[in-house]
Amino acid sequence: MPLKKKAPKITTFKNRAIKNKFVLNVGDEGAILTHYMGGKLSNRLYVDSPFSSDMNLMEKLLSTYPSHPVYLLVDVIEQNYSQQVLPPVSSLGVKKQVERRIKRDFQDSDFNNYISMGRSKEGRKDWNFLFVSLSNTEPFSKWLEFILMQDNPYKGTYLLPVEAQNLVKDLNLAALEKFDGEWEVLVLHDKIGGFRIIAFQGGKVIFTRLIQQLVGDNIPEVVVGNLEQEVSNTIEYIKRIGFRSEADSKITIIAAGELLDKVDNKRLKFGRVDMYTPAQAATKLGIAHAVNEKDRYADVVCAAHFAAHKPLLRFDSPHTKKLFLLQNARKAIYALGILGSVALIGIGVSDYLGSAENRDKLSSLEMKRDAAQSSLAVMKEKDSALPQNVSLMLDVMDLHKSIDYENYALLSIISDVTSSLPEQYTIDNLVVKIDEPEAKKSQKQPQGGMIDGMGGEDVKPAVGSLGAVSRKAAKAKEEAKNFIYPFTVVFSFEYEIKESELDFLSKRLQDFLDNLKAAHPNYEVEYTKEVVSPKRDQIETVVGNGQVVMDKIIELPVELQIKGKLNDEKKANN
């Protein structure tokens, strides 16, 4: 007697709010850019090739919201999943073995990572790992290159078969009938790639394959017949790695309704069969806002579900790893142009910390500097063969000691100050200033440091004058210690708000100011530029069906100033 198809269950998640972001689904047959704003899907756009003239539409949509980050969700055929067993060493020792195995078996330029599958319960209790690699080749490499050229923050590359673990988990939670089986297969019909088949063991991906072209793709009966054969081939493979009971297994298919109607459960040979159209799956997952009833593919379902969750596993190449090191302070700094004024900025950050411990450390550094200078003077007398520019070498050493990273972690301080910024704020200007004694203000000494042209005075020491700069810097710092406001940070930013929410503007700005005051009780925080009449922009964007939508976005220029550290009297009045 043939098994009955499992009807979709009634239990659903509540509507999931999604933060402002872009997700770019990348496949061998094109890419789909989805934009989420105001908690739900705002736009979606399909382009069939990174060389297409339609790329300007994607670029326009991204540039309209430059502060919204971009995530890449990739499902190309050039992926490698390799199960490997490692010796039973400690958890610390096995990590080194994993790193050596990745270096040995995969290209260093590719995007590599791994998934721990646990330890064997019998025998030597070896470690089991699934090594995963994404080839850094076209078309993926071209899509990545396009994204990295945009102003939007790049938030990483992720693989659909790995991130689908969350999708399967939520579909099971949304069902009235609980599934306790060990093995499960997910089939997704995607526009950008074809049919993606993913096998899970104990909730973790263990095997996957992509069927790009099926014979007779315009005839549902032929497509389903070929798909059923591919699923049968998948079962035969996973039997080699432990699959035993077909009765205690499940398959979930997300595809167009005309395909699901032709599926023969008996040929699938699974104990349980769940089938959803994209709209049904989206409703189950609490992301119905992202999918149209007429949608035939699962791409947007996967993208919206991914956008609503914390990603599981990021994949990096050596190049993107370096990018993430530079993006820790991206909210505050677009590029680092601080080499010319690094000495004064270092002084300002130390003043910002304003602690006795840092002053003691600075004194210690100055003593070491003086000792090094004395030692070098003796060496110069004994060895006449030393280079002629030894004084410049000494100056560089002095400057390095004066701005030791341990004492002046500029990026960490700025990152801490800006961590409370909501996504609606986009910083476009940052100024770091040092207040000096009145007697010194009449002299033409540098007053601040410039960060990529973002305010302050661009200080460019002449060649051979580094020692003079460092000595002036140390002296200026010593004189600034007893002043009430030795350090000032001015943020200029734009606040984006919908026209319908303009009545709530005053409260939101006040709440933001209160949060900053609470986070920095020892500093004076205030708005220094009044909000002028808002600028209303009607921004033209293009949705997937070619329809043009006019978004009404209001941009408000705001300036915020943080001054301190306050002395006890000033703090009491504040």
Secondary structure, 3 states (H helix, E strand, C coil): CCCCCECCCCCCCCCCCECCEEEEEEECCEEEEEEEECEEEEEEEEECCCCCCCHHHHHHHHHHCCCCCEEEEEECCCEEEEEEEECCCCHHHHHHHHHHHHHHHCCCCCEEEEEEEEECCCCCCCEEEEEEEECCCCCHHHHHHHHHCCCCCEEEEEEHHHHHHHHHHHHHHCCCCCCCCCEEEEEEEECCCEEEEEEEECCEEEEEEEECCCCCCCCHHHHHHHHHHHHHHHHHHHHHHCCCCCCCEEEEEECCHHHHCCCCHHHHCCCEEEEECHHHHHHHHCCHHHCCCCCCCCHHHHHHHHHCCCCCCCEECHHHHHHHHHCCCCCCCCCCCCHHHHHHHHHHHHHHHCCHHHHHHHHHHHHHHHHHHHHHHHHHHHCCCCCCCHHHHHHHHHHHHHCCCCCCCHHHHHHHHHCCCCCCEEEEEEEEECCCCHHHHCCCCCCEECCCCCCCCCCCCCCCCHHHHHHHHHHHHHHHCCCCCCEEEEEEEEEEEEHHHHHHHHHHHHHHHHHHHHHCCCCEEEEEECCCCCEEEEEEEECCCCCEEEEEEEEEEEEEEEEECCCHHHHHHC
